[in-house]
Amino acid sequence: MVFFVRSTVAFCALALFHPGLTLGQEKSAPDGSYSALAASQLQRAKENEARIKALVDDGTLPPSSLQQAHDQLEDVQDEATLSATLYSDTKLEEMTVEQANGMVDAAQRRLDRQTVRLAELQKLLDMGIIARSEMTNVQTELATRQHVVDLAKNRLTLLQQLHQMAAEEQRLESKAHEATLEGSMIRYDGKGLFSMDELAGIEKAFEVRFHHPLPVSALGQSLVHQSMGLDHRNRVDVALNPEMPEGLWLRQYLEVHKVPYLAFRNAVAGAATGAHIHIGPGSSKLKVNALRSPEHPLATR
């Protein structure tokens, strides 16, 4: 019996060891390296399934061999989905919820298949057909795939929180709702303007103080803000609770330097997971002609 076992530890590590899994700051394999590998493996899996089918059709191999080849192909197809999402250099704020859900589903399917393989091996071990040492690689791969599922779910959660953050900013556009925001939002107008050139100084000061990067969740215009009709250019969202020590420090720093900000205790009433600090003036309504400008970051999308 042939079992498809291929470790993805090296590639998972690329997603595992960036600082704190902060929004919009995920790192991945060098451009094209992982996607090219995934495409090559997908092509080989398709060719292998076709070859096995021919051997099954002429009676050389049993029908179960074709099912194994098909499972291998599906496994590699899901790996290709992960290469385009979890392992890619696409920023989180540029990913759609549908893509994120597909990423989680692909990771879960790969885990489910490996769970079945381990169960099959366990039966062979119990019957004395294989040695216990033959289980090691399959168990290691199972643990790796479980970790990938956890990473994918984490990214989906972060993307959902980013949508919550943008939703709160959208609520600001209606003056009728401002009274209801008094308990959840802190507004500081400062000098009224913010330049992206100022961000480097803020990031450096934060890292010196707390010894880890500023958890930027959205840098300038993002697909999330665009979908909500908000102009988020020259604005930055930071995934910090404004009432916690790091958030309090950031607010004090911004006020000392007269940088305008909006501090949200929650993104949606009762959902504290979306708390964040919006650096810059409030997001204004996105004008259609702004997207037509060649300088706009999403003009060609």
Backbone as numpy.savetxt, mean C-alpha at the origin, in Angstrom:
# Nx Ny Nz CAx CAy CAz Cx Cy Cz
4.89 -36.80 -6.51 4.04 -35.62 -6.51 4.93 -34.38 -6.51
4.59 -33.45 -7.41 5.40 -32.25 -7.55 4.68 -31.09 -6.86
5.39 -30.40 -6.03 4.81 -29.26 -5.34 5.54 -28.00 -5.78
4.74 -26.97 -6.08 5.32 -25.70 -6.54 5.73 -24.89 -5.32
7.04 -24.74 -5.12 7.54 -23.99 -3.97 8.57 -22.98 -4.45
8.32 -21.71 -4.20 9.27 -20.69 -4.59 9.23 -19.57 -3.56
10.34 -19.32 -2.96 10.39 -18.33 -1.88 10.39 -16.92 -2.44
9.67 -16.02 -1.75 9.66 -14.60 -2.15 10.25 -13.72 -1.05
11.07 -14.31 -0.21 11.60 -13.57 0.94 12.36 -12.32 0.50
13.19 -12.46 -0.52 14.02 -11.32 -0.95 13.17 -10.14 -1.36
12.06 -10.45 -2.06 11.24 -9.35 -2.53 10.35 -8.81 -1.42
9.90 -9.67 -0.53 9.10 -9.20 0.60 9.91 -8.25 1.46
11.20 -8.53 1.58 12.06 -7.71 2.43 12.07 -6.26 1.95
11.91 -6.08 0.65 11.91 -4.72 0.11 10.73 -3.93 0.65
9.61 -4.62 0.87 8.43 -3.95 1.41 8.45 -3.89 2.94
9.23 -4.78 3.55 9.20 -4.90 5.00 10.03 -3.86 5.72
11.16 -3.46 5.13 12.12 -2.70 5.90 12.16 -1.21 5.59
11.08 -0.65 4.99 11.04 0.79 4.90 10.52 1.31 6.24
10.84 2.54 6.60 10.55 3.04 7.94 9.06 3.09 8.25
8.59 2.23 9.10 7.28 2.37 9.72 6.08 2.19 8.83
6.25 1.71 7.60 5.14 1.56 6.68 4.33 2.85 6.59
4.99 3.98 6.48 4.29 5.25 6.44 3.59 5.41 5.12
2.48 6.14 5.15 1.69 6.35 3.95 2.50 7.06 2.88
2.42 6.50 1.66 3.04 7.16 0.52 4.54 7.10 0.48
5.18 6.32 1.38 6.63 6.28 1.40 7.15 4.86 1.21
6.30 3.94 0.71 6.74 2.57 0.53 7.84 2.49 -0.52
8.78 1.61 -0.32 9.85 1.41 -1.29 9.71 0.01 -1.88
10.26 -0.18 -3.06 10.12 -1.46 -3.73 11.40 -1.78 -4.47
11.33 -2.87 -5.25 12.49 -3.28 -6.01 12.83 -2.23 -7.05
14.09 -2.20 -7.51 14.46 -1.26 -8.56 13.52 -1.38 -9.74
13.26 -0.27 -10.40 12.28 -0.19 -11.47 12.45 -1.32 -12.48
11.40 -2.10 -12.66 11.38 -3.13 -13.68 11.94 -4.46 -13.26
12.76 -4.54 -12.20 13.41 -5.80 -11.85 12.42 -6.86 -11.41
11.54 -6.50 -10.49 10.60 -7.49 -10.00 9.50 -7.76 -11.02
9.01 -6.72 -11.69 7.95 -6.91 -12.68 8.44 -7.76 -13.84
9.70 -7.58 -14.23 10.26 -8.39 -15.32 10.36 -9.84 -14.91
10.77 -10.09 -13.67 10.86 -11.46 -13.17 9.48 -12.10 -13.12
8.48 -11.34 -12.65 7.13 -11.86 -12.56 6.58 -12.20 -13.95
6.85 -11.33 -14.93 6.38 -11.58 -16.30 7.04 -12.83 -16.88
8.33 -13.00 -16.62 9.05 -14.18 -17.12 8.49 -15.46 -16.50
8.23 -15.42 -15.20 7.69 -16.60 -14.53 6.28 -16.91 -15.01
5.50 -15.89 -15.29 4.15 -16.09 -15.79 4.17 -16.78 -17.15
5.08 -16.34 -18.02 5.19 -16.96 -19.33 5.60 -18.42 -19.22
6.56 -18.72 -18.33 7.00 -20.10 -18.15 5.89 -20.98 -17.59
5.09 -20.42 -16.69 3.99 -21.19 -16.10 2.93 -21.52 -17.15
2.67 -20.57 -18.05 1.70 -20.82 -19.12 2.22 -21.91 -20.06
3.50 -21.83 -20.40 4.09 -22.84 -21.27 4.09 -24.21 -20.60
4.35 -24.23 -19.31 4.37 -25.49 -18.57 2.98 -26.13 -18.54
1.95 -25.31 -18.33 0.59 -25.85 -18.32 0.23 -26.44 -19.67
0.61 -25.76 -20.75 0.32 -26.27 -22.09 1.06 -27.59 -22.34
2.31 -27.68 -21.87 3.08 -28.90 -22.05 2.47 -30.06 -21.25
2.09 -29.80 -20.02 1.48 -30.84 -19.18 0.15 -31.30 -19.77
-0.63 -30.36 -20.30 -1.92 -30.72 -20.89 -1.74 -31.69 -22.05
-0.71 -31.43 -22.88 -0.45 -32.32 -24.01 -0.08 -33.73 -23.52
0.70 -33.81 -22.45 1.11 -35.11 -21.90 -0.06 -35.83 -21.24
-0.97 -35.06 -20.63 -2.16 -35.67 -20.04 -3.09 -36.17 -21.13
-3.22 -35.39 -22.19 -4.10 -35.77 -23.30 -3.66 -37.07 -23.97
-2.34 -37.29 -24.04 -1.88 -38.52 -24.70 -1.67 -39.67 -23.71
-2.05 -39.43 -22.44 -2.01 -40.50 -21.46 -0.67 -40.69 -20.77
0.30 -39.84 -21.06 1.63 -39.98 -20.44 1.59 -39.62 -18.96
0.80 -38.58 -18.60 0.68 -38.16 -17.21 -0.76 -38.25 -16.75
-0.99 -38.45 -15.46 -2.36 -38.53 -14.93 -3.01 -37.14 -14.92
-4.35 -37.07 -14.92 -5.06 -35.79 -14.92 -4.67 -34.88 -13.74
-4.27 -35.47 -12.61 -3.89 -34.66 -11.46 -2.71 -33.75 -11.77
-1.87 -34.15 -12.71 -0.71 -33.34 -13.08 -1.14 -32.02 -13.70
-2.24 -32.06 -14.47 -2.73 -30.84 -15.10 -3.27 -29.88 -14.05
-3.93 -30.43 -13.02 -4.44 -29.57 -11.95 -3.30 -28.87 -11.22
-2.22 -29.61 -10.98 -1.06 -29.02 -10.32 -0.46 -27.90 -11.16
-0.36 -28.13 -12.47 0.18 -27.11 -13.36 -0.72 -25.88 -13.38
-2.03 -26.12 -13.34 -2.97 -25.00 -13.33 -2.84 -24.20 -12.04
-2.68 -24.90 -10.92 -2.50 -24.22 -9.64 -1.22 -23.37 -9.66
-0.18 -23.89 -10.27 1.08 -23.14 -10.39 0.86 -21.87 -11.20
0.11 -21.99 -12.29 -0.16 -20.83 -13.14 -0.93 -19.76 -12.36
-1.96 -20.17 -11.63 -2.73 -19.21 -10.85 -1.87 -18.55 -9.78
-0.97 -19.34 -9.20 -0.07 -18.80 -8.19 0.80 -17.69 -8.77
1.35 -17.94 -9.95 2.21 -16.95 -10.59 1.41 -15.74 -11.06
0.17 -15.96 -11.48 -0.68 -14.83 -11.88 -0.94 -13.90 -10.68
-1.17 -14.50 -9.54 -1.37 -13.68 -8.33 -0.06 -12.98 -7.94
1.05 -13.65 -8.16 2.34 -13.02 -7.88 2.54 -11.81 -8.79
2.07 -11.91 -10.03 2.18 -10.79 -10.96 1.33 -9.61 -10.48
0.17 -9.91 -9.91 -0.67 -8.86 -9.34 0.05 -8.15 -8.21
0.73 -8.92 -7.37 1.49 -8.32 -6.28 2.66 -7.49 -6.79
3.26 -7.93 -7.89 4.39 -7.18 -8.45 3.95 -5.82 -8.96
2.68 -5.72 -9.37 2.16 -4.46 -9.90 1.58 -3.56 -8.81
1.49 -4.09 -7.58 0.89 -3.33 -6.49 1.82 -3.27 -5.27
1.86 -4.35 -4.53 2.61 -4.37 -3.27 4.10 -4.16 -3.49
4.68 -4.77 -4.55 6.11 -4.68 -4.79 6.50 -3.59 -5.78
5.53 -2.85 -6.28 5.84 -1.84 -7.29 6.27 -0.54 -6.62
6.71 0.42 -7.45 7.09 1.73 -6.91 5.92 2.72 -6.99
4.70 2.19 -7.17 3.52 3.04 -7.16 3.26 3.55 -5.75
3.13 4.85 -5.60 2.86 5.41 -4.29 1.46 5.04 -3.84
1.29 4.91 -2.54 0.02 4.48 -2.00 -1.12 5.40 -2.42
-0.87 6.71 -2.39 -1.94 7.64 -2.73 -2.31 7.61 -4.21
-1.52 6.90 -5.03 -1.82 6.77 -6.46 -2.51 5.43 -6.75
-2.81 4.66 -5.72 -3.45 3.37 -5.89 -4.95 3.50 -5.63
-5.76 2.82 -6.43 -7.20 2.84 -6.21 -7.57 1.78 -5.17
-8.74 1.94 -4.57 -9.21 0.95 -3.60 -9.39 -0.40 -4.28
-9.82 -0.38 -5.54 -10.00 -1.64 -6.28 -8.66 -2.36 -6.44
-7.61 -1.62 -6.76 -6.29 -2.22 -6.88 -5.82 -2.79 -5.54
-6.07 -2.05 -4.48 -5.66 -2.50 -3.15 -6.41 -3.77 -2.75
-7.70 -3.81 -3.04 -8.48 -5.01 -2.73 -7.98 -6.21 -3.55
-7.65 -5.96 -4.82 -7.11 -7.03 -5.66 -5.77 -7.53 -5.14
-4.97 -6.62 -4.60 -3.68 -6.97 -4.00 -3.88 -7.89 -2.81
-4.81 -7.54 -1.94 -5.08 -8.37 -0.75 -5.62 -9.74 -1.17
-6.53 -9.75 -2.14 -7.11 -11.02 -2.60 -6.04 -11.94 -3.19
-5.13 -11.36 -3.97 -4.06 -12.16 -4.58 -3.15 -12.76 -3.50
-2.80 -11.95 -2.52 -1.94 -12.43 -1.43 -2.64 -13.54 -0.65
-3.94 -13.37 -0.40 -4.69 -14.38 0.36 -4.80 -15.69 -0.41
-5.03 -15.61 -1.73 -5.12 -16.84 -2.54 -3.81 -17.61 -2.51
-2.69 -16.89 -2.57 -1.39 -17.56 -2.52 -1.17 -18.23 -1.17
-1.63 -17.59 -0.11 -1.53 -18.20 1.21 -2.41 -19.44 1.30
-3.62 -19.36 0.77 -4.54 -20.50 0.82 -3.98 -21.69 0.07
-3.36 -21.44 -1.09 -2.79 -22.56 -1.86 -1.64 -23.22 -1.09
-0.82 -22.38 -0.48 0.32 -22.94 0.26 -0.16 -23.72 1.48
-1.25 -23.30 2.07 -1.83 -24.03 3.20 -2.28 -25.41 2.77
-2.88 -25.50 1.58 -3.30 -26.80 1.04 -2.09 -27.68 0.76
-1.03 -27.10 0.19 0.18 -27.88 -0.09 0.77 -28.45 1.19
0.80 -27.64 2.23 1.35 -28.11 3.50 0.51 -29.24 4.07
-0.81 -29.13 3.95 -1.70 -30.19 4.44 -1.47 -31.50 3.68
-1.24 -31.38 2.36 -0.99 -32.57 1.55 0.34 -33.23 1.95
1.34 -32.41 2.18 2.63 -32.94 2.62 2.52 -33.60 3.99
1.71 -33.01 4.85 1.54 -33.57 6.18 0.96 -34.98 6.11
0.04 -35.19 5.18 -0.54 -36.53 4.99 0.54 -37.52 4.57
1.41 -37.10 3.65 2.50 -37.98 3.21 3.47 -38.26 4.34
3.71 -37.24 5.16 4.60 -37.43 6.30 3.99 -38.42 7.29
2.70 -38.28 7.56 2.03 -39.18 8.49 2.05 -40.63 7.99
2.06 -40.80 6.67 2.09 -42.15 6.10 3.52 -42.68 5.98
4.50 -41.85 6.34 5.90 -42.27 6.27 6.48 -42.24 4.88
5.83 -41.55 3.96 6.30 -41.53 2.57 7.43 -40.52 2.38
7.41 -39.44 3.15 8.46 -38.42 3.04 9.08 -38.20 4.42
10.25 -37.57 4.41 10.93 -37.23 5.67 10.46 -35.86 6.16
10.56 -35.62 7.46 10.13 -34.35 8.03 10.91 -33.17 7.44
12.16 -33.41 7.06 12.97 -32.33 6.50 12.38 -31.76 5.22
11.59 -32.58 4.53 10.98 -32.12 3.28 9.86 -31.11 3.51
9.47 -30.93 4.76 8.41 -29.97 5.09 8.96 -28.56 5.28
10.25 -28.45 5.52 10.84 -27.18 5.93 10.59 -26.05 4.93
10.91 -26.28 3.67 10.74 -25.23 2.67 9.29 -24.78 2.53
8.38 -25.75 2.59 6.97 -25.42 2.43 6.48 -24.62 3.64
6.94 -24.97 4.82 6.57 -24.22 6.03 7.13 -22.80 5.99
8.36 -22.67 5.52 8.97 -21.34 5.41 8.21 -20.47 4.43
7.85 -21.08 3.29 7.09 -20.33 2.30 5.72 -19.93 2.83
5.10 -20.80 3.61 3.80 -20.47 4.20 3.91 -19.25 5.11
4.95 -19.22 5.94 5.16 -18.08 6.84 5.39 -16.81 6.05
6.15 -16.91 4.95 6.41 -15.75 4.10 5.12 -15.22 3.49
4.30 -16.12 3.00 3.05 -15.70 2.37 2.08 -15.09 3.40
2.10 -15.59 4.61 1.27 -14.99 5.65 1.73 -13.56 5.91
3.02 -13.34 5.90 3.54 -11.99 6.12 3.16 -11.06 4.97
3.15 -11.59 3.75 2.74 -10.79 2.60 1.27 -10.39 2.73
0.43 -11.32 3.19 -0.98 -11.00 3.42 -1.09 -9.87 4.43
-0.32 -9.94 5.50 -0.36 -8.90 6.52 0.06 -7.55 5.95
1.11 -7.55 5.11 1.57 -6.31 4.49 0.50 -5.73 3.56
-0.12 -6.60 2.76 -1.15 -6.14 1.82 -2.34 -5.56 2.57
-2.76 -6.21 3.64 -3.89 -5.70 4.42 -3.53 -4.38 5.08
-2.27 -4.25 5.49 -1.82 -3.00 6.10 -1.90 -1.85 5.10
-1.47 -2.11 3.88 -1.52 -1.05 2.85 -2.96 -0.67 2.55
-3.85 -1.67 2.50 -5.26 -1.37 2.25 -5.83 -0.51 3.36
-5.50 -0.84 4.60 -5.96 -0.05 5.74 -5.45 1.39 5.66
-4.17 1.55 5.30 -3.60 2.89 5.17 -4.28 3.68 4.06
-4.61 3.01 2.97 -5.29 3.69 1.86 -6.69 4.12 2.30
-7.38 3.27 3.04 -8.70 3.63 3.54 -8.62 4.83 4.48
-7.57 4.87 5.30 -7.38 6.01 6.19 -7.09 7.28 5.40
-6.34 7.14 4.31 -6.05 8.30 3.47 -7.34 8.85 2.87
-8.24 7.96 2.47 -9.54 8.40 1.96 -10.33 9.12 3.05
-10.23 8.61 4.28 -10.91 9.27 5.39 -10.37 10.68 5.62
-9.04 10.81 5.55 -8.42 12.11 5.73 -8.90 13.10 4.67
-8.92 12.64 3.42 -9.35 13.52 2.32 -10.83 13.86 2.46
-11.62 12.91 2.98 -13.05 13.15 3.16 -13.28 14.28 4.16
-12.46 14.33 5.21 -12.60 15.40 6.20 -12.26 16.74 5.57
-11.23 16.77 4.73 -10.89 18.02 4.06 -12.01 18.47 3.13
-12.65 17.49 2.51 -13.76 17.81 1.61 -14.91 18.46 2.37
-15.13 18.01 3.60 -16.21 18.58 4.41 -15.98 20.06 4.70
-14.70 20.47 4.71 -14.39 21.87 4.99 -14.90 22.80 3.91
-15.11 22.27 2.72 -15.54 23.11 1.60 -16.95 23.64 1.79
-17.70 23.00 2.68 -19.07 23.46 2.93 -19.08 24.29 4.21
-19.34 25.56 4.12 -19.36 26.42 5.30 -20.42 25.96 6.31
-21.43 25.29 5.81 -22.51 24.85 6.69 -22.05 23.82 7.69
-20.95 23.13 7.38 -20.48 22.07 8.25 -19.41 22.54 9.23
-18.95 23.78 9.10 -17.83 24.22 9.92 -18.15 24.17 11.41
-19.41 24.46 11.77 -19.77 24.44 13.19 -19.62 23.05 13.78
-19.88 22.03 12.98 -19.80 20.66 13.47 -18.36 20.18 13.57
-17.42 20.97 12.99 -16.02 20.55 12.99 -15.23 21.14 14.16
-15.88 21.99 14.94 -15.15 22.68 15.99 -14.50 21.72 16.97
-15.16 20.61 17.25 -14.60 19.67 18.21 -13.58 18.72 17.63
-13.48 18.66 16.30 -12.58 17.68 15.70 -11.45 18.30 14.89
-11.49 19.63 14.69 -10.47 20.26 13.86 -9.85 21.47 14.55
-8.54 21.63 14.37 -7.82 22.80 14.86 -7.25 23.52 13.63
-7.50 24.81 13.53 -7.07 25.56 12.35 -6.08 26.65 12.75
-4.96 26.69 12.03 -3.96 27.75 12.25 -3.61 28.33 10.89
-3.88 29.63 10.70 -3.70 30.25 9.38 -2.27 30.73 9.13
-1.50 31.05 10.20 -0.12 31.47 10.03 0.04 32.58 9.01
1.01 32.37 8.13 1.25 33.37 7.08 0.34 33.18 5.88
-0.50 32.13 5.92 -1.49 31.91 4.88 -1.02 31.13 3.69
0.30 30.97 3.52 0.84 30.26 2.36 1.83 29.18 2.82
2.01 28.17 1.97 2.99 27.13 2.24 3.65 26.73 0.93
4.98 26.59 0.98 5.73 26.16 -0.20 6.32 24.78 0.06
6.32 23.93 -0.95 6.89 22.59 -0.82 8.38 22.65 -0.46
9.01 23.78 -0.75 10.43 23.94 -0.40 10.64 23.92 1.11
9.59 24.24 1.86 9.69 24.26 3.31 9.63 22.87 3.93
9.16 21.89 3.15 8.95 20.55 3.71 10.25 19.90 4.15
11.33 20.10 3.40 12.61 19.47 3.74 13.06 19.87 5.14
12.90 21.14 5.48 13.30 21.60 6.81 12.44 20.99 7.90
11.14 20.85 7.62 10.23 20.24 8.59 10.59 18.78 8.81
10.86 18.07 7.71 11.21 16.65 7.81 12.52 16.45 8.59
13.49 17.30 8.31 14.78 17.18 8.98 14.64 17.43 10.47
13.90 18.46 10.85 13.71 18.78 12.26 12.96 17.67 12.99
11.97 17.10 12.31 11.19 16.01 12.92 12.07 14.78 13.15
12.88 14.45 12.14 13.73 13.24 12.26 14.79 13.43 13.33
15.32 14.63 13.46 16.30 14.89 14.52 15.65 14.72 15.88
14.40 15.15 16.00 13.71 15.09 17.29 13.23 13.69 17.63
12.71 12.94 16.65 12.07 11.65 16.96 12.81 10.44 16.36
13.86 10.67 15.60 14.71 9.59 15.08 13.99 8.64 14.12
12.99 9.14 13.44 12.37 8.38 12.34 11.72 9.39 11.40
11.47 9.00 10.15 10.96 9.95 9.16 9.57 10.49 9.50
9.30 11.69 9.04 7.97 12.26 9.16 7.00 11.40 8.35
5.92 10.88 8.95 5.01 9.97 8.23 4.08 10.70 7.27
4.63 11.13 6.15 3.83 11.84 5.13 2.85 10.86 4.50
1.59 11.24 4.46 0.57 10.37 3.88 0.17 10.79 2.47
0.23 12.08 2.18 -0.10 12.55 0.83 0.76 13.77 0.54
1.51 13.71 -0.54 2.43 14.78 -0.92 1.90 15.45 -2.17
1.32 16.63 -2.01 0.75 17.31 -3.16 -0.51 16.62 -3.65
-0.82 16.81 -4.91 -2.03 16.25 -5.49 -1.94 14.73 -5.55
-3.02 14.07 -5.18 -3.08 12.61 -5.24 -4.37 12.18 -5.92
-4.44 10.93 -6.34 -5.67 10.43 -6.96 -6.83 10.47 -5.98
-6.52 10.27 -4.70 -7.57 10.32 -3.69 -8.20 11.71 -3.64
-7.37 12.75 -3.57 -7.89 14.11 -3.52 -8.55 14.50 -4.84
-7.98 14.05 -5.94 -8.57 14.37 -7.24 -9.96 13.77 -7.35
-10.13 12.52 -6.88 -11.44 11.86 -6.97 -12.50 12.58 -6.15
-12.07 13.33 -5.14 -13.00 14.08 -4.29 -13.14 15.53 -4.72
-12.49 15.88 -5.82 -12.60 17.24 -6.34 -11.85 18.27 -5.55
-10.75 17.84 -4.88 -9.98 18.77 -4.05 -8.63 19.08 -4.67
-8.26 20.33 -4.65 -6.95 20.76 -5.14 -5.97 20.68 -3.97
-5.10 19.70 -4.00 -4.19 19.44 -2.88 -2.75 19.81 -3.24
-2.57 20.57 -4.31 -1.24 20.98 -4.70 -0.64 21.89 -3.63
0.68 21.77 -3.42 1.39 22.57 -2.41 0.79 22.39 -1.01
0.35 21.18 -0.76 -0.18 20.81 0.54 0.32 19.41 0.89
0.45 19.14 2.17 0.99 17.85 2.62 0.14 17.34 3.77
-0.20 16.06 3.72 -0.89 15.41 4.84 0.11 14.55 5.61
0.05 14.62 6.92 0.95 13.86 7.78 0.11 12.99 8.72
0.39 11.71 8.73 -0.40 10.76 9.52 0.02 10.78 10.98
-0.30 11.87 11.66 -0.03 12.00 13.09 -1.27 12.49 13.80
-1.54 11.94 14.96 -2.63 12.44 15.79 -2.18 13.77 16.41
-2.92 14.84 16.18 -2.47 16.17 16.66 -2.45 16.30 18.18
-3.04 15.35 18.90 -3.06 15.42 20.36 -1.97 14.56 21.00
-1.27 13.76 20.19 -0.20 12.92 20.70 1.12 13.69 20.65
2.16 13.23 21.41 3.42 13.99 21.50 4.00 14.42 20.15
4.07 13.51 19.17 4.67 13.88 17.88 3.82 14.91 17.16
2.48 14.73 17.24 1.59 15.70 16.60 1.65 17.05 17.27
1.72 17.06 18.60 1.84 18.32 19.33 3.12 19.04 18.98
4.22 18.29 18.87 5.50 18.90 18.51 5.41 19.52 17.12
4.81 18.78 16.16 4.72 19.29 14.79 3.89 20.56 14.75
2.78 20.58 15.46 1.94 21.77 15.48 2.71 22.97 16.04
3.46 22.75 17.12 4.25 23.84 17.72 5.31 24.34 16.75
5.96 23.39 16.04 7.00 23.76 15.06 6.38 24.62 13.95
5.23 24.20 13.45 4.58 24.93 12.37 4.17 26.32 12.82
3.69 26.44 14.05 3.27 27.74 14.55 4.46 28.68 14.76
5.58 28.12 15.23 6.78 28.94 15.40 7.22 29.51 14.06
7.08 28.70 12.99 7.51 29.13 11.65 6.35 29.71 10.84
5.20 29.91 11.52 4.02 30.53 10.90 3.54 29.80 9.65
3.66 28.47 9.69 3.19 27.64 8.57 1.73 27.26 8.83
0.82 27.55 7.92 -0.59 27.23 8.14 -0.81 25.71 8.18
-1.79 25.32 8.98 -2.11 23.89 9.04 -3.54 23.69 9.52
-4.06 22.51 9.25 -5.33 22.05 9.78 -5.03 20.74 10.50
-5.41 20.63 11.76 -5.16 19.42 12.54 -6.49 18.74 12.82
-6.62 17.50 12.33 -7.86 16.75 12.49 -7.71 15.68 13.57
-8.57 15.75 14.57 -8.53 14.72 15.60 -9.11 13.40 15.08
-9.96 13.48 14.08 -10.52 12.30 13.43 -10.89 12.67 11.99
-10.82 11.66 11.11 -11.12 11.92 9.70 -12.61 11.91 9.44
-13.32 10.99 10.10 -14.77 10.91 10.02 -15.23 10.81 11.47
-16.29 11.51 11.81 -16.71 11.54 13.20 -16.74 10.14 13.80
-15.99 9.95 14.89 -15.94 8.67 15.57 -14.88 7.75 15.05
-14.12 8.15 14.02 -13.08 7.29 13.45 -11.72 7.91 13.70
-11.19 7.68 14.87 -9.94 8.32 15.27 -8.74 7.84 14.47
-8.88 6.70 13.77 -7.76 6.17 13.00 -7.36 7.11 11.89
-8.23 8.04 11.52 -7.92 8.95 10.43 -7.34 10.27 10.88
-6.99 10.41 12.15 -6.43 11.66 12.64 -5.18 12.01 11.83
-5.04 13.31 11.49 -3.85 13.72 10.73 -3.68 15.22 10.79
-2.53 15.67 10.31 -2.23 17.10 10.25 -2.01 17.47 8.79
-2.78 18.42 8.32 -2.72 18.90 6.94 -1.87 20.17 6.94
-0.70 20.11 6.31 0.19 21.27 6.26 -0.13 22.10 5.03
-0.37 23.39 5.23 -0.75 24.28 4.15 -2.17 24.76 4.36
-2.64 25.68 3.54 -4.03 26.14 3.66 -4.99 25.01 3.30
-6.25 25.16 3.65 -7.23 24.13 3.33 -7.31 23.87 1.84
-7.64 22.63 1.49 -7.77 22.27 0.07 -8.98 22.97 -0.53
-8.77 23.60 -1.67 -9.86 24.28 -2.36 -10.47 23.36 -3.40
-11.59 23.78 -3.97 -12.22 22.98 -5.01 -11.29 22.88 -6.22
-11.21 21.70 -6.77 -10.34 21.46 -7.93 -11.01 21.97 -9.18
-10.34 22.86 -9.88 -10.89 23.42 -11.12 -10.45 22.56 -12.29
-11.35 22.38 -13.26 -11.05 21.53 -14.41 -9.83 22.02 -15.16
-9.70 23.35 -15.34 -8.56 23.86 -16.11 -7.24 23.62 -15.40
-7.28 23.37 -14.07 -6.04 23.08 -13.36 -5.45 21.77 -13.82
-6.33 20.80 -14.12 -5.86 19.49 -14.57 -5.33 19.54 -16.00
-5.75 20.56 -16.73 -5.31 20.67 -18.12 -3.93 21.30 -18.23
-3.50 21.90 -17.14 -2.19 22.55 -17.15 -1.09 21.51 -17.23
-0.10 21.68 -18.11 1.00 20.70 -18.22 1.82 20.61 -16.96
1.74 21.64 -16.08 2.51 21.57 -14.83 1.83 20.73 -13.78
0.54 20.41 -14.00 -0.19 19.67 -12.98 0.35 18.23 -12.89
0.59 17.72 -11.69 1.20 16.38 -11.55 0.37 15.26 -12.11
-0.94 15.46 -12.29 -1.78 14.37 -12.79 -2.36 14.73 -14.16
-1.74 15.70 -14.84 -2.32 16.18 -16.10 -2.36 15.09 -17.15
-1.42 14.16 -17.14 -1.37 13.14 -18.19 -2.07 11.86 -17.79
-2.67 11.79 -16.64 -3.32 10.56 -16.17 -4.71 10.43 -16.77
